[in-house]
Amino acid sequence: ATIIDGKAIAQTIRSEIASQVRLLSQNYSKVPGLAVVIVGNRKDSQSYVNMKRKACAEVGIKSFDIDLPEQVPEAELITKVHELNAQADVHGILIQLPLPNHINEEKVLSEISLEKDVDGFHPLNIGKLAMKGREPLGVSVKGKKAVVVGRSNIVGLPVSLLLLKADATVTVVHSHTPDPESIIREADIVIAAAGQAMMIKGSWIKPGAAVIDVGVNAIDDQSKKSGYRLVGDVDFKEACKVAGWITPVPGGVGPLTVAMLLKNTLDGAKRAIER
């Protein structure tokens, strides 16, 4: 399989963002600000948050770090969101998901100002998701059979909408789908976003298919200093032998999602200047 190098693509995007951030600072004395909120100590969430905070520093975006305990009351989290909505030097608000079970994610995400919803999870942003004028890069989508594994609001639902907009024939596989293997075997494009370590085996992949692995799962590995390593939802080693294109984990989709998060924060700062 051809490895889709998310790091290289993301670096190109980040370089442009860094240039624009410098111009904003020089011309308007305004530095884009991103508030990153994390609740609890999930290993995968901590990994993502650290990546995002480091990325902010690299392009000159100011990161506001809000770390809340696992048992923080829902009302207290919403109050913090309201404070960030009102904070003029915060142009983007990101709440790392998933949140603990005692917190209603939909309720909390709905409280983020639409202008500062850089992750695109506000209900109005979800509704506006299928935008015109976007052309796929590299892999043609039109007329292809695409299978999205997972139906979360974070990845599965929005990705399925985007694929439909790009004229793919889309099937969403989830926890109640009987025989997911047979469905995935027919896919020209597989988007794996189930949050299950290496659940999709190499034998499930259609020869030549494009495999985009969004899963980031921490599994025990005592050979690592951290005591764990990150793997995707796809058995990468086996899938590489069959797929036409594939994203590695880490280093595939993750850097790209972070790069676009930075761009959305930059755009938020630009909108603030225009107002």
C-alpha positions as CSV (number, residue, x, y, z in Angstrom):
1,A,0.0,0.0,0.0
2,T,1.0,3.6,-0.6
3,I,1.3,5.3,2.8
4,I,-0.6,8.5,3.1
5,D,1.8,10.7,4.9
6,G,-0.4,12.9,7.1
7,K,2.6,14.5,8.8
8,A,4.0,15.8,5.5
9,I,0.7,17.2,4.3
10,A,0.0,18.7,7.7
11,Q,3.4,20.4,7.8
12,T,2.6,22.3,4.6
13,I,-0.7,23.5,6.0
14,R,1.0,24.5,9.3
15,S,3.7,26.5,7.5
16,E,1.1,28.6,5.8
17,I,-0.8,29.0,9.1
18,A,2.4,30.2,10.9
19,S,3.0,32.7,8.2
20,Q,-0.5,34.1,8.5
21,V,-0.3,34.2,12.3
22,R,2.8,36.3,12.1
23,L,1.0,38.7,9.7
24,L,-1.9,39.1,12.1
25,S,0.5,39.8,15.0
26,Q,2.5,42.4,13.0
27,N,-0.4,44.1,11.3
28,Y,-3.2,44.0,14.0
29,S,-1.3,43.1,17.2
30,K,-3.6,40.1,17.5
31,V,-2.5,36.5,18.3
32,P,-5.1,33.7,17.7
33,G,-6.0,31.9,20.9
34,L,-7.2,28.4,21.3
35,A,-8.7,27.1,24.6
36,V,-8.1,23.3,25.0
37,V,-10.3,21.8,27.6
38,I,-9.8,18.2,28.9
39,V,-11.7,16.4,31.6
40,G,-10.1,13.5,33.3
41,N,-7.0,11.4,32.5
42,R,-7.7,9.1,29.5
43,K,-4.4,8.2,27.9
44,D,-5.7,8.6,24.3
45,S,-7.3,12.0,25.2
46,Q,-4.1,13.2,26.9
47,S,-2.1,12.2,23.9
48,Y,-4.3,14.2,21.5
49,V,-4.4,17.2,23.8
50,N,-0.6,17.3,24.2
51,M,-0.3,17.1,20.4
52,K,-2.7,20.0,19.9
53,R,-1.0,22.2,22.5
54,K,2.4,21.6,21.0
55,A,1.0,22.4,17.5
56,C,-0.3,25.7,18.8
57,A,3.1,26.6,20.1
58,E,4.8,25.7,16.8
59,V,2.6,28.1,14.7
60,G,2.4,30.9,17.2
61,I,-1.1,30.4,18.4
62,K,-1.6,31.0,22.1
63,S,-2.9,27.9,23.9
64,F,-5.2,28.3,27.0
65,D,-4.9,25.0,28.9
66,I,-7.9,24.0,31.0
67,D,-7.5,20.7,32.8
68,L,-10.5,19.6,34.8
69,P,-10.8,16.6,37.2
70,E,-12.8,13.5,36.1
71,Q,-15.6,14.2,38.5
72,V,-16.1,17.9,37.6
73,P,-19.9,18.7,37.7
74,E,-21.5,19.3,34.3
75,A,-22.7,22.8,35.4
76,E,-19.1,23.8,36.3
77,L,-17.9,22.7,32.9
78,I,-20.6,24.7,31.2
79,T,-19.7,27.7,33.3
80,K,-16.2,27.4,32.1
81,V,-17.4,27.3,28.5
82,H,-19.4,30.5,29.0
83,E,-16.3,32.2,30.5
84,L,-14.3,31.2,27.4
85,N,-17.1,32.4,25.1
86,A,-16.8,35.8,26.7
87,Q,-12.9,35.9,26.6
88,A,-11.9,38.2,23.8
89,D,-8.4,36.6,23.3
90,V,-9.9,33.1,22.9
91,H,-10.9,32.6,19.2
92,G,-11.4,28.8,19.4
93,I,-12.7,26.4,22.0
94,L,-12.0,22.7,21.9
95,I,-13.4,20.3,24.4
96,Q,-11.6,17.0,24.1
97,L,-14.0,14.1,23.7
98,P,-15.2,11.7,25.0
99,L,-16.4,13.4,28.3
100,P,-17.1,11.3,31.4
101,N,-20.4,9.5,31.5
102,H,-22.0,11.9,34.0
103,I,-21.7,14.8,31.6
104,N,-24.1,15.3,28.6
105,E,-21.7,15.9,25.7
106,E,-24.4,17.3,23.4
107,K,-25.5,19.8,26.0
108,V,-21.9,21.0,26.7
109,L,-21.0,21.3,23.0
110,S,-24.2,23.3,22.3
111,E,-23.0,25.9,24.8
112,I,-19.9,26.7,22.8
113,S,-20.2,29.9,20.8
114,L,-20.8,29.2,17.1
115,E,-18.0,31.5,16.2
116,K,-15.5,29.6,18.5
117,D,-16.6,26.1,17.6
118,V,-13.3,25.2,15.9
119,D,-14.0,21.4,16.1
120,G,-17.3,21.8,14.3
121,F,-19.4,19.9,16.9
122,H,-22.1,22.6,17.5
123,P,-25.4,21.4,16.1
124,L,-25.6,24.2,13.6
125,N,-22.1,23.4,12.3
126,I,-23.0,19.8,12.0
127,G,-26.0,20.8,10.0
128,K,-23.9,23.0,7.6
129,L,-21.3,20.3,7.2
130,A,-22.0,19.2,3.6
131,M,-20.4,22.1,1.9
132,K,-20.1,22.7,-1.8
133,G,-16.9,23.2,-3.7
134,R,-14.7,20.7,-2.0
135,E,-12.7,18.4,-4.2
136,P,-11.1,15.2,-2.9
137,L,-7.3,15.0,-3.0
138,G,-5.6,11.9,-4.3
139,V,-8.3,9.3,-4.1
140,S,-11.4,9.7,-6.3
141,V,-14.6,9.4,-4.2
142,K,-17.3,9.8,-6.8
143,G,-19.2,6.6,-7.5
144,K,-17.1,4.6,-5.1
145,K,-18.4,2.3,-2.4
146,A,-17.4,3.8,1.0
147,V,-17.8,2.2,4.4
148,V,-17.6,4.3,7.5
149,V,-17.0,2.1,10.6
150,G,-18.5,4.0,13.6
151,R,-21.3,6.6,13.8
152,S,-20.1,9.1,16.4
153,N,-20.7,12.8,16.1
154,I,-17.0,13.3,16.2
155,V,-16.1,11.3,13.0
156,G,-18.5,8.8,11.7
157,L,-21.6,11.0,11.1
158,P,-19.8,14.0,9.6
159,V,-17.5,11.9,7.4
160,S,-20.5,9.9,6.1
161,L,-22.2,13.3,5.2
162,L,-19.0,14.5,3.4
163,L,-18.7,11.2,1.5
164,L,-22.4,11.5,0.4
165,K,-21.8,15.0,-0.8
166,A,-18.8,13.8,-2.8
167,D,-21.1,11.3,-4.6
168,A,-19.9,8.1,-2.9
169,T,-22.3,5.3,-2.0
170,V,-22.0,5.2,1.7
171,T,-22.7,2.4,4.3
172,V,-22.2,3.1,8.0
173,V,-21.2,0.1,10.1
174,H,-21.8,0.2,13.8
175,S,-22.1,-2.0,16.9
176,H,-25.5,-3.4,15.8
177,T,-24.5,-4.2,12.3
178,P,-24.6,-7.9,11.6
179,D,-21.5,-9.3,9.8
180,P,-19.5,-6.1,9.4
181,E,-16.7,-8.1,7.7
182,S,-18.7,-8.9,4.6
183,I,-19.7,-5.2,4.2
184,I,-16.2,-3.9,4.7
185,R,-14.8,-6.4,2.2
186,E,-16.8,-4.7,-0.6
187,A,-15.6,-1.2,0.2
188,D,-13.4,0.9,-2.2
189,I,-12.9,3.3,0.7
190,V,-12.8,2.4,4.4
191,I,-13.0,5.0,7.1
192,A,-12.3,3.4,10.4
193,A,-13.5,5.3,13.4
194,A,-14.9,2.8,15.9
195,G,-12.4,3.2,18.7
196,Q,-11.6,-0.6,18.8
197,A,-7.9,-1.5,18.6
198,M,-7.1,-3.4,15.3
199,M,-10.7,-4.7,14.9
200,I,-10.5,-4.5,11.1
201,K,-8.2,-7.3,9.9
202,G,-6.2,-7.3,6.7
203,S,-8.4,-10.1,5.3
204,W,-11.3,-7.7,5.5
205,I,-9.8,-5.2,3.1
206,K,-10.6,-5.2,-0.6
207,P,-7.4,-5.3,-2.7
208,G,-6.5,-1.8,-3.7
209,A,-8.9,-0.1,-1.3
210,A,-8.1,3.3,0.3
211,V,-8.0,2.9,4.1
212,I,-8.3,6.0,6.4
213,D,-7.7,4.9,10.0
214,V,-9.0,7.6,12.4
215,G,-8.8,5.3,15.4
216,V,-6.3,6.1,18.2
217,N,-6.3,3.4,20.8
218,A,-3.8,2.9,23.7
219,I,-2.7,-0.7,24.2
220,D,-0.3,-2.0,26.9
221,D,3.3,-2.2,25.7
222,Q,6.0,-2.6,28.4
223,S,8.8,-2.0,25.9
224,K,7.6,1.7,25.7
225,K,8.7,4.2,28.3
226,S,5.0,5.2,28.7
227,G,3.9,1.6,29.2
228,Y,1.6,1.8,26.2
229,R,1.6,2.4,22.4
230,L,-1.0,3.9,20.1
231,V,-2.6,1.8,17.4
232,G,-5.5,2.3,15.0
233,D,-8.8,0.5,14.4
234,V,-7.1,-1.3,11.5
235,D,-4.5,-4.1,11.7
236,F,-2.0,-1.9,9.9
237,K,0.7,-4.5,9.3
238,E,-1.7,-6.9,7.6
239,A,-3.8,-4.2,5.8
240,C,-0.6,-2.8,4.2
241,K,-0.3,-6.0,2.2
242,V,-3.7,-5.6,0.6
243,A,-4.7,-1.9,0.5
244,G,-3.9,0.5,-2.2
245,W,-3.5,3.5,0.2
246,I,-3.5,3.5,3.9
247,T,-2.9,6.0,6.8
248,P,-0.6,4.9,9.7
249,V,-1.4,5.4,13.4
250,P,0.1,7.6,14.7
251,G,1.1,10.0,11.9
252,G,-1.8,9.6,9.5
253,V,-5.0,11.4,10.2
254,G,-4.1,12.9,13.6
255,P,-1.6,15.5,12.3
256,L,-4.2,16.6,9.6
257,T,-7.0,17.0,12.1
258,V,-4.7,19.1,14.3
259,A,-3.6,21.2,11.3
260,M,-7.2,22.0,10.4
261,L,-8.0,22.8,14.0
262,L,-5.2,25.4,13.9
263,K,-6.6,26.8,10.7
264,N,-10.1,27.1,12.1
265,T,-8.6,29.0,15.1
266,L,-6.8,31.3,12.7
267,D,-10.0,31.9,10.8
268,G,-11.7,32.8,14.1
269,A,-9.1,35.4,14.9
270,K,-9.6,36.9,11.4
271,R,-13.4,37.1,11.9
272,A,-12.8,38.9,15.2
273,I,-10.7,41.5,13.4
274,E,-13.4,42.0,10.7
275,R,-16.0,42.6,13.4
